Amino acid sequence: MKKLKGVELNRKTVDEFKSAEKTPFVIVLDSVRSLNNVGSVFRTADAFLLEAIYLCGITGTPPHREIHKTALGAEESIDWFYHKSPIEAVKRLKSVGYELIAIEQVDESISLENYIPGKGKKYAIIFGNEVNGISEEVLEYVPTCIELPQYGTKHSLNIAVSVGIVVWDLFSKIKFKA
């Protein structure tokens, strides 16, 4: 076994990324306050060829040094849009055919391992503020909530970690499962 060098990783250029077929997911960030978390979400979205990120409310936007520090340039490859109101963003996404999924702890949530995305569908995956989660107003528009099972004392994961887990799980279910 040998560690691969950068040139052996077949990395896409930004132009190749922009023209590549995308995974039919967009991420919606509802008032995420940490710019480092925002940058990490860009990097995850780049890793899985996601269509776009919708930055809403108080969520910071590129260009910003703190976003760039964790995005490592992914803010250049991933399309992103800003909406002052997350409700406007989810309404728009729903109107153009995205199925809305909130990642939130609610009484009727589906545990992530039990959620099976449908092939041929587009998904808008919504993540909320580090302290308050997704706003109640946004949750009123969302038919499906997924929860990450947790067994420790905190029942709270960093948003960037949550995005990575959820995107990988849904990506693998669409890409590798029949």
Z-matrix of the N, CA and C atoms (Angstrom, degrees):
N
C 1 1.439
C 2 1.530 1 108.11
N 3 1.344 2 115.24 1 137.04
C 4 1.457 3 119.03 2 175.88
C 5 1.524 4 108.98 3 -138.01
N 6 1.304 5 114.25 4 144.55
C 7 1.456 6 120.70 5 177.57
C 8 1.526 7 108.54 6 -68.21
N 9 1.350 8 116.67 7 136.02
C 10 1.456 9 121.08 8 179.91
C 11 1.518 10 110.83 9 -77.99
N 12 1.306 11 115.30 10 144.20
C 13 1.456 12 121.77 11 174.62
C 14 1.524 13 108.11 12 -84.29
N 15 1.321 14 115.86 13 159.28
C 16 1.464 15 121.24 14 -179.83
C 17 1.510 16 114.05 15 -51.64
N 18 1.327 17 117.28 16 -41.21
C 19 1.470 18 120.78 17 -178.72
C 20 1.527 19 111.99 18 -69.04
N 21 1.322 20 117.90 19 -17.91
C 22 1.470 21 121.60 20 -179.89
C 23 1.531 22 112.51 21 -88.85
N 24 1.315 23 117.92 22 -3.78
C 25 1.462 24 121.29 23 -175.06
C 26 1.531 25 114.11 24 -87.21
N 27 1.315 26 117.21 25 -4.19
C 28 1.471 27 121.30 26 179.82
C 29 1.525 28 112.78 27 54.19
N 30 1.323 29 115.97 28 44.73
C 31 1.460 30 120.92 29 179.25
C 32 1.518 31 110.20 30 -68.06
N 33 1.313 32 115.44 31 140.57
C 34 1.456 33 121.03 32 176.47
C 35 1.526 34 109.41 33 -79.72
N 36 1.314 35 115.89 34 149.04
C 37 1.460 36 119.72 35 167.97
C 38 1.527 37 106.86 36 -75.60
N 39 1.319 38 117.22 37 168.33
C 40 1.469 39 119.99 38 176.92
C 41 1.525 40 109.75 39 -60.12
N 42 1.319 41 117.96 40 -41.52
C 43 1.466 42 120.02 41 178.90
C 44 1.528 43 111.66 42 -63.99
N 45 1.326 44 117.44 43 -41.47
C 46 1.470 45 120.74 44 177.03
C 47 1.531 46 110.34 45 -63.53
N 48 1.319 47 116.75 46 -40.44
C 49 1.460 48 120.96 47 177.54
C 50 1.528 49 110.15 48 -61.12
N 51 1.322 50 116.05 49 -47.77
C 52 1.473 51 120.52 50 -176.74
C 53 1.532 52 111.04 51 -59.86
N 54 1.336 53 117.88 52 -34.93
C 55 1.462 54 120.47 53 -177.41
C 56 1.534 55 113.65 54 -92.46
N 57 1.327 56 118.11 55 -6.10
C 58 1.467 57 121.08 56 -178.67
C 59 1.532 58 111.36 57 -73.60
N 60 1.321 59 115.11 58 152.75
C 61 1.459 60 120.20 59 173.52
C 62 1.524 61 108.29 60 -65.28
N 63 1.324 62 116.40 61 132.38
C 64 1.460 63 121.31 62 -174.20
C 65 1.524 64 112.23 63 -98.64
N 66 1.309 65 114.12 64 154.63
C 67 1.463 66 121.27 65 169.30
C 68 1.525 67 106.17 66 -70.08
N 69 1.344 68 118.91 67 134.76
C 70 1.467 69 120.69 68 -171.71
C 71 1.534 70 114.02 69 -77.49
N 72 1.331 71 115.65 70 51.80
C 73 1.464 72 121.75 71 178.31
C 74 1.523 73 108.83 72 -125.87
N 75 1.321 74 114.78 73 143.06
C 76 1.462 75 121.34 74 163.29
C 77 1.524 76 106.48 75 -123.07
N 78 1.314 77 114.94 76 152.05
C 79 1.455 78 121.74 77 176.14
C 80 1.522 79 107.41 78 -105.87
N 81 1.326 80 116.50 79 136.49
C 82 1.457 81 122.48 80 173.64
C 83 1.521 82 106.94 81 -115.58
N 84 1.334 83 116.40 82 124.23
C 85 1.458 84 121.18 83 177.20
C 86 1.524 85 108.65 84 -106.86
N 87 1.309 86 116.17 85 114.26
C 88 1.467 87 124.15 86 -178.35
C 89 1.532 88 108.94 87 -94.31
N 90 1.328 89 116.07 88 94.31
C 91 1.473 90 123.16 89 175.35
C 92 1.521 91 114.12 90 57.36
N 93 1.319 92 115.93 91 49.40
C 94 1.468 93 121.26 92 174.51
C 95 1.526 94 106.95 93 -78.88
N 96 1.325 95 116.74 94 123.25
C 97 1.469 96 120.31 95 -171.62
C 98 1.518 97 114.25 96 -88.00
N 99 1.324 98 119.14 97 -28.22
C 100 1.460 99 120.99 98 -175.86
C 101 1.528 100 110.93 99 -83.68
N 102 1.322 101 115.20 100 120.12
C 103 1.461 102 119.61 101 177.62
C 104 1.523 103 111.50 102 -66.41
N 105 1.327 104 117.22 103 -29.08
C 106 1.467 105 120.06 104 175.18
C 107 1.522 106 110.66 105 -65.68
N 108 1.319 107 117.28 106 -39.22
C 109 1.464 108 120.17 107 175.62
C 110 1.526 109 110.76 108 -63.94
N 111 1.318 110 116.90 109 -42.16
C 112 1.463 111 120.51 110 178.80
C 113 1.533 112 109.83 111 -59.98
N 114 1.319 113 116.85 112 -45.77
C 115 1.460 114 120.21 113 178.25
C 116 1.513 115 112.56 114 -60.72
N 117 1.322 116 116.47 115 -40.67
C 118 1.469 117 120.43 116 178.19
C 119 1.517 118 111.43 117 -64.09
N 120 1.328 119 117.48 118 -36.84
C 121 1.465 120 120.85 119 177.81
C 122 1.529 121 109.70 120 -65.05
N 123 1.323 122 117.64 121 -40.66
C 124 1.469 123 120.33 122 175.67
C 125 1.527 124 110.24 123 -57.59
N 126 1.305 125 115.93 124 -44.36
C 127 1.470 126 119.76 125 -177.39
C 128 1.524 127 111.25 126 -65.21
N 129 1.319 128 117.71 127 -41.41
C 130 1.467 129 121.37 128 177.14
C 131 1.524 130 110.36 129 -65.22
N 132 1.328 131 116.83 130 -43.26
C 133 1.471 132 120.20 131 179.00
C 134 1.525 133 111.07 132 -60.69
N 135 1.324 134 116.91 133 -38.49
C 136 1.456 135 121.22 134 176.80
C 137 1.528 136 110.59 135 -65.42
N 138 1.324 137 116.80 136 -44.10
C 139 1.474 138 121.13 137 -176.34
C 140 1.524 139 112.27 138 -59.12
N 141 1.341 140 117.30 139 -32.30
C 142 1.459 141 120.61 140 -176.50
C 143 1.531 142 113.34 141 -109.86
N 144 1.337 143 116.41 142 17.52
C 145 1.470 144 122.24 143 176.38
C 146 1.532 145 112.59 144 54.03
N 147 1.325 146 117.05 145 45.18
C 148 1.462 147 119.92 146 178.90
C 149 1.521 148 110.43 147 -73.65
N 150 1.333 149 115.85 148 156.93
C 151 1.457 150 121.11 149 -175.87
C 152 1.520 151 112.98 150 -69.33
N 153 1.335 152 117.45 151 -45.04
C 154 1.465 153 118.84 152 -173.74
C 155 1.526 154 110.09 153 -169.95
N 156 1.324 155 113.53 154 168.66
C 157 1.466 156 122.09 155 171.79
C 158 1.521 157 107.21 156 -124.16
N 159 1.316 158 116.63 157 134.13
C 160 1.459 159 123.21 158 174.37
C 161 1.525 160 107.38 159 -105.67
N 162 1.321 161 115.77 160 116.52
C 163 1.456 162 123.17 161 -178.64
C 164 1.523 163 107.21 162 -99.25
N 165 1.329 164 117.21 163 124.10
C 166 1.463 165 120.49 164 -171.55
C 167 1.526 166 111.80 165 -130.01
N 168 1.332 167 114.31 166 154.01
C 169 1.458 168 120.14 167 175.62
C 170 1.514 169 111.63 168 65.18
N 171 1.345 170 116.06 169 -128.53
C 172 1.469 171 120.99 170 -177.40
C 173 1.525 172 112.92 171 -82.88
N 174 1.312 173 117.68 172 0.45
C 175 1.469 174 120.55 173 -179.88
C 176 1.522 175 109.82 174 -59.40
N 177 1.322 176 116.18 175 129.58
C 178 1.457 177 121.28 176 179.23
C 179 1.521 178 111.36 177 -70.50
N 180 1.320 179 115.10 178 158.51
C 181 1.464 180 121.56 179 -178.53
C 182 1.522 181 110.78 180 -126.08
N 183 1.330 182 116.33 181 153.65
C 184 1.463 183 119.40 182 171.56
C 185 1.534 184 109.11 183 -67.72
N 186 1.296 185 118.71 184 160.73
C 187 1.463 186 125.75 185 -7.38
C 188 1.529 187 110.67 186 -78.89
N 189 1.290 188 116.29 187 136.53
C 190 1.469 189 121.94 188 176.54
C 191 1.520 190 108.47 189 -154.98
N 192 1.309 191 115.61 190 135.34
C 193 1.461 192 121.59 191 -177.19
C 194 1.524 193 112.17 192 -56.75
N 195 1.330 194 118.32 193 -42.25
C 196 1.466 195 121.48 194 -177.47
C 197 1.533 196 111.64 195 -69.85
N 198 1.316 197 117.87 196 -34.37
C 199 1.467 198 120.66 197 175.83
C 200 1.525 199 108.88 198 -68.32
N 201 1.320 200 115.81 199 -46.25
C 202 1.468 201 120.89 200 -178.09
C 203 1.527 202 111.60 201 -61.11
N 204 1.330 203 117.00 202 -33.83
C 205 1.462 204 121.02 203 -177.30
C 206 1.529 205 111.74 204 -58.12
N 207 1.318 206 117.95 205 -38.53
C 208 1.464 207 120.03 206 179.60
C 209 1.529 208 112.59 207 -100.03
N 210 1.330 209 117.48 208 -24.57
C 211 1.471 210 119.88 209 179.22
C 212 1.522 211 111.78 210 -74.77
N 213 1.314 212 116.70 211 -25.94
C 214 1.472 213 122.49 212 -179.70
C 215 1.525 214 112.64 213 52.28
N 216 1.317 215 116.94 214 37.81
C 217 1.458 216 121.15 215 177.95
C 218 1.514 217 114.96 216 96.67
N 219 1.332 218 118.38 217 -7.51
C 220 1.465 219 120.36 218 -179.99
C 221 1.527 220 111.79 219 -65.03
N 222 1.318 221 117.50 220 -18.69
C 223 1.467 222 120.15 221 177.17
C 224 1.534 223 110.58 222 -68.67
N 225 1.335 224 117.03 223 -12.42
C 226 1.466 225 121.69 224 175.77
C 227 1.532 226 111.44 225 -88.59
N 228 1.320 227 117.66 226 -28.15
C 229 1.468 228 120.19 227 -176.85
C 230 1.529 229 112.68 228 -90.78
N 231 1.297 230 116.90 229 -37.37
C 232 1.469 231 121.18 230 -176.91
C 233 1.527 232 110.37 231 -83.36
N 234 1.313 233 116.64 232 129.85
C 235 1.463 234 120.07 233 172.40
C 236 1.519 235 108.03 234 -68.10
N 237 1.324 236 116.57 235 140.49
C 238 1.457 237 119.91 236 177.10
C 239 1.526 238 109.54 237 -141.97
N 240 1.320 239 113.76 238 154.04
C 241 1.459 240 121.96 239 -177.98
C 242 1.519 241 107.90 240 -136.95
N 243 1.311 242 116.26 241 147.65
C 244 1.458 243 120.03 242 177.03
C 245 1.520 244 109.89 243 -113.27
N 246 1.322 245 115.85 244 134.52
C 247 1.466 246 122.97 245 172.87
C 248 1.525 247 107.36 246 -130.19
N 249 1.300 248 115.81 247 126.15
C 250 1.470 249 118.98 248 176.83
C 251 1.527 250 109.75 249 -58.88
N 252 1.323 251 115.89 250 -39.28
C 253 1.463 252 121.32 251 -178.98
C 254 1.525 253 110.98 252 -105.09
N 255 1.335 254 117.20 253 121.22
C 256 1.467 255 118.15 254 175.90
C 257 1.530 256 111.85 255 -64.38
N 258 1.315 257 117.18 256 -26.31
C 259 1.469 258 120.15 257 178.31
C 260 1.526 259 109.82 258 -64.94
N 261 1.330 260 117.41 259 -41.22
C 262 1.467 261 120.64 260 176.35
C 263 1.525 262 110.45 261 -59.47
N 264 1.323 263 116.27 262 -42.49
C 265 1.469 264 120.08 263 -179.31
C 266 1.521 265 111.07 264 -63.35
N 267 1.343 266 117.67 265 -48.43
C 268 1.470 267 118.45 266 -177.17
C 269 1.530 268 111.56 267 -68.89
N 270 1.320 269 117.48 268 -34.66
C 271 1.470 270 119.52 269 176.02
C 272 1.530 271 110.40 270 -62.67
N 273 1.337 272 116.12 271 -44.20
C 274 1.459 273 119.77 272 179.85
C 275 1.517 274 110.98 273 -62.97
N 276 1.338 275 116.69 274 -45.90
C 277 1.460 276 120.36 275 -179.01
C 278 1.527 277 111.15 276 -62.92
N 279 1.319 278 116.51 277 -41.65
C 280 1.468 279 119.79 278 178.16
C 281 1.537 280 110.40 279 -63.25
N 282 1.325 281 116.84 280 -39.44
C 283 1.472 282 120.65 281 -177.54
C 284 1.529 283 112.58 282 -66.77
N 285 1.339 284 116.99 283 -21.88
C 286 1.468 285 119.34 284 178.69
C 287 1.531 286 111.68 285 -105.80
N 288 1.336 287 116.53 286 19.35
C 289 1.451 288 120.11 287 167.81
C 290 1.517 289 118.03 288 98.19
N 291 1.322 290 118.17 289 8.33
C 292 1.464 291 119.22 290 177.02
C 293 1.513 292 110.46 291 -82.78
N 294 1.321 293 116.01 292 138.09
C 295 1.453 294 121.10 293 171.05
C 296 1.519 295 107.04 294 -83.80
N 297 1.321 296 116.07 295 130.66
C 298 1.458 297 121.48 296 -176.09
C 299 1.520 298 110.56 297 -91.47
N 300 1.330 299 115.11 298 129.52
C 301 1.462 300 121.58 299 177.67
C 302 1.525 301 107.53 300 -130.77
N 303 1.312 302 116.11 301 124.78
C 304 1.465 303 120.49 302 175.52
C 305 1.523 304 108.44 303 -99.14
N 306 1.317 305 115.81 304 140.94
C 307 1.457 306 120.70 305 173.38
C 308 1.521 307 105.25 306 -101.39
N 309 1.324 308 115.01 307 100.32
C 310 1.465 309 120.21 308 -171.49
C 311 1.518 310 110.62 309 -158.40
N 312 1.312 311 115.21 310 153.15
C 313 1.458 312 121.49 311 176.59
C 314 1.523 313 108.04 312 -90.57
N 315 1.325 314 115.48 313 103.18
C 316 1.468 315 122.01 314 178.68
C 317 1.523 316 108.61 315 -132.10
N 318 1.327 317 115.93 316 167.33
C 319 1.468 318 120.25 317 -175.63
C 320 1.529 319 113.77 318 -65.49
N 321 1.325 320 118.40 319 -24.19
C 322 1.463 321 120.27 320 -178.48
C 323 1.532 322 112.54 321 -113.76
N 324 1.330 323 117.18 322 26.99
C 325 1.464 324 119.77 323 -177.91
C 326 1.521 325 111.08 324 -71.59
N 327 1.323 326 114.41 325 156.66
C 328 1.455 327 123.07 326 174.92
C 329 1.526 328 106.38 327 -103.96
N 330 1.299 329 117.12 328 132.12
C 331 1.459 330 119.73 329 177.18
C 332 1.532 331 109.00 330 -67.27
N 333 1.308 332 116.57 331 138.23
C 334 1.468 333 121.81 332 -173.14
C 335 1.522 334 113.03 333 -50.30
N 336 1.326 335 118.04 334 -42.40
C 337 1.469 336 118.93 335 -176.85
C 338 1.527 337 112.35 336 -66.77
N 339 1.342 338 117.51 337 -17.85
C 340 1.466 339 121.21 338 -179.45
C 341 1.527 340 113.63 339 -95.08
N 342 1.309 341 117.34 340 -7.94
C 343 1.453 342 120.41 341 -178.85
C 344 1.522 343 109.72 342 -86.70
N 345 1.321 344 115.93 343 127.59
C 346 1.465 345 121.69 344 179.11
C 347 1.531 346 107.86 345 -118.42
N 348 1.335 347 116.90 346 110.15
C 349 1.464 348 118.83 347 177.44
C 350 1.520 349 110.37 348 -72.62
N 351 1.307 350 115.98 349 150.51
C 352 1.455 351 120.56 350 178.72
C 353 1.513 352 111.31 351 -87.56
N 354 1.297 353 116.29 352 141.00
C 355 1.472 354 120.44 353 175.75
C 356 1.528 355 108.67 354 -68.74
N 357 1.310 356 114.83 355 147.30
C 358 1.457 357 119.97 356 178.01
C 359 1.517 358 114.64 357 79.91
N 360 1.322 359 117.69 358 5.76
C 361 1.466 360 121.08 359 178.59
C 362 1.521 361 109.61 360 -107.27
N 363 1.341 362 114.41 361 157.95
C 364 1.460 363 120.88 362 176.94
C 365 1.531 364 107.55 363 -109.04
N 366 1.334 365 115.62 364 140.73
C 367 1.460 366 120.70 365 -175.53
C 368 1.518 367 112.07 366 -125.37
N 369 1.321 368 115.45 367 135.46
C 370 1.460 369 122.81 368 169.14
C 371 1.521 370 105.96 369 -107.07
N 372 1.322 371 116.05 370 114.58
C 373 1.465 372 122.26 371 -175.52
C 374 1.529 373 107.23 372 -103.94
N 375 1.322 374 115.56 373 119.08
C 376 1.462 375 121.87 374 -171.13
C 377 1.530 376 110.30 375 -104.33
N 378 1.325 377 115.13 376 130.42
C 379 1.459 378 123.02 377 177.06
C 380 1.517 379 107.91 378 -123.19
N 381 1.340 380 116.12 379 146.54
C 382 1.455 381 119.68 380 -174.51
C 383 1.509 382 115.04 381 -111.22
N 384 1.299 383 113.27 382 -176.69
C 385 1.454 384 124.54 383 179.67
C 386 1.524 385 111.41 384 -55.92
N 387 1.323 386 115.62 385 144.73
C 388 1.467 387 122.16 386 -176.12
C 389 1.525 388 113.43 387 -58.30
N 390 1.325 389 118.43 388 -29.15
C 391 1.468 390 121.46 389 -178.52
C 392 1.525 391 111.51 390 -102.90
N 393 1.339 392 116.10 391 -47.54
C 394 1.465 393 120.64 392 -172.08
C 395 1.526 394 115.08 393 -97.17
N 396 1.303 395 117.99 394 -7.60
C 397 1.460 396 120.32 395 -179.38
C 398 1.517 397 111.78 396 72.46
N 399 1.321 398 115.68 397 -156.62
C 400 1.465 399 122.63 398 179.12
C 401 1.515 400 108.43 399 -78.41
N 402 1.325 401 116.75 400 137.67
C 403 1.463 402 120.11 401 -178.68
C 404 1.529 403 111.19 402 -64.40
N 405 1.324 404 114.52 403 147.79
C 406 1.478 405 120.75 404 178.80
C 407 1.524 406 111.05 405 -57.13
N 408 1.341 407 117.04 406 -36.38
C 409 1.461 408 120.93 407 -178.82
C 410 1.526 409 110.89 408 -63.03
N 411 1.307 410 116.63 409 -40.08
C 412 1.468 411 120.19 410 178.74
C 413 1.518 412 109.81 411 -69.29
N 414 1.325 413 117.22 412 -42.31
C 415 1.471 414 120.57 413 -178.64
C 416 1.525 415 112.23 414 -58.23
N 417 1.330 416 117.94 415 -28.61
C 418 1.463 417 121.15 416 178.55
C 419 1.530 418 112.25 417 -62.80
N 420 1.330 419 118.26 418 -24.64
C 421 1.466 420 122.97 419 -178.99
C 422 1.520 421 113.11 420 -92.99
N 423 1.320 422 117.21 421 -7.15
C 424 1.457 423 120.85 422 -170.31
C 425 1.534 424 110.51 423 -104.26
N 426 1.334 425 117.24 424 120.68
C 427 1.462 426 119.42 425 -178.94
C 428 1.531 427 114.69 426 -79.62
N 429 1.342 428 117.29 427 -20.99
C 430 1.462 429 120.46 428 -174.10
C 431 1.520 430 110.69 429 -129.53
N 432 1.326 431 115.53 430 129.98
C 433 1.459 432 121.14 431 173.67
C 434 1.519 433 108.71 432 -120.67
N 435 1.318 434 114.67 433 130.85
C 436 1.455 435 121.55 434 176.82
C 437 1.521 436 107.86 435 -109.32
N 438 1.312 437 115.41 436 141.12
C 439 1.463 438 121.48 437 177.89
C 440 1.524 439 108.81 438 -121.38
N 441 1.310 440 116.02 439 139.47
C 442 1.466 441 120.64 440 174.27
C 443 1.519 442 108.02 441 -85.71
N 444 1.336 443 117.69 442 121.45
C 445 1.459 444 119.35 443 179.76
C 446 1.532 445 110.02 444 -63.76
N 447 1.325 446 115.56 445 135.48
C 448 1.465 447 121.17 446 -179.83
C 449 1.520 448 108.18 447 -139.99
N 450 1.299 449 115.87 448 144.70
C 451 1.457 450 119.83 449 -171.03
C 452 1.525 451 114.50 450 -125.21
N 453 1.324 452 118.26 451 0.80
C 454 1.460 453 121.44 452 -179.19
C 455 1.516 454 111.83 453 -90.20
N 456 1.299 455 115.25 454 -155.95
C 457 1.464 456 120.41 455 -177.06
C 458 1.524 457 113.11 456 -89.61
N 459 1.312 458 119.44 457 -20.64
C 460 1.469 459 121.86 458 -172.88
C 461 1.526 460 114.41 459 -88.56
N 462 1.290 461 118.57 460 -37.88
C 463 1.465 462 122.70 461 -174.82
C 464 1.522 463 110.90 462 48.65
N 465 1.323 464 114.73 463 44.04
C 466 1.447 465 121.43 464 -179.57
C 467 1.519 466 108.32 465 -157.01
N 468 1.314 467 116.56 466 123.63
C 469 1.466 468 122.19 467 175.51
C 470 1.522 469 109.06 468 -109.93
N 471 1.311 470 116.52 469 151.75
C 472 1.453 471 120.90 470 172.17
C 473 1.521 472 108.07 471 -57.44
N 474 1.326 473 116.68 472 142.08
C 475 1.459 474 120.20 473 -176.40
C 476 1.529 475 112.47 474 -59.52
N 477 1.328 476 117.01 475 -39.21
C 478 1.469 477 119.28 476 179.96
C 479 1.525 478 110.59 477 -63.90
N 480 1.320 479 117.27 478 -37.37
C 481 1.466 480 121.06 479 176.63
C 482 1.525 481 109.34 480 -66.72
N 483 1.318 482 116.98 481 -44.13
C 484 1.469 483 121.17 482 179.22
C 485 1.526 484 111.43 483 -59.80
N 486 1.326 485 116.63 484 -43.98
C 487 1.467 486 120.25 485 178.73
C 488 1.524 487 109.94 486 -59.70
N 489 1.320 488 116.64 487 -45.78
C 490 1.466 489 119.76 488 -179.97
C 491 1.518 490 112.63 489 -60.39
N 492 1.318 491 116.48 490 -44.65
C 493 1.470 492 120.60 491 -179.61
C 494 1.521 493 110.77 492 -64.19
N 495 1.322 494 116.67 493 -49.64
C 496 1.470 495 120.85 494 -175.75
C 497 1.529 496 110.91 495 -65.68
N 498 1.322 497 116.75 496 -47.13
C 499 1.462 498 119.04 497 -178.46
C 500 1.525 499 110.40 498 -62.47
N 501 1.326 500 117.89 499 -44.68
C 502 1.468 501 119.43 500 178.73
C 503 1.523 502 110.73 501 -60.99
N 504 1.319 503 117.45 502 -44.67
C 505 1.460 504 120.50 503 -177.77
C 506 1.535 505 110.45 504 -61.80
N 507 1.322 506 117.04 505 -51.33
C 508 1.470 507 119.72 506 -177.83
C 509 1.525 508 111.12 507 -67.26
N 510 1.332 509 117.17 508 -40.30
C 511 1.461 510 121.72 509 177.03
C 512 1.524 511 110.38 510 -58.54
N 513 1.322 512 116.70 511 -47.78
C 514 1.476 513 119.74 512 -177.53
C 515 1.523 514 111.28 513 -66.84
N 516 1.324 515 117.71 514 -34.52
C 517 1.461 516 119.92 515 178.55
C 518 1.524 517 111.40 516 -68.11
N 519 1.304 518 117.89 517 -35.09
C 520 1.463 519 121.29 518 178.55
C 521 1.520 520 111.35 519 -79.61
N 522 1.310 521 116.64 520 -42.51
C 523 1.460 522 121.46 521 -172.33
C 524 1.537 523 113.34 522 -80.03
N 525 1.347 524 117.31 523 -39.45
C 526 1.460 525 120.48 524 -169.83
C 527 1.525 526 115.47 525 -110.80
N 528 1.314 527 117.69 526 -14.58
C 529 1.461 528 119.92 527 -178.37
C 530 1.533 529 109.19 528 -97.68
N 531 1.278 530 115.37 529 151.31
C 532 1.479 531 120.02 530 -179.98
C 533 1.496 532 111.79 531 -74.03
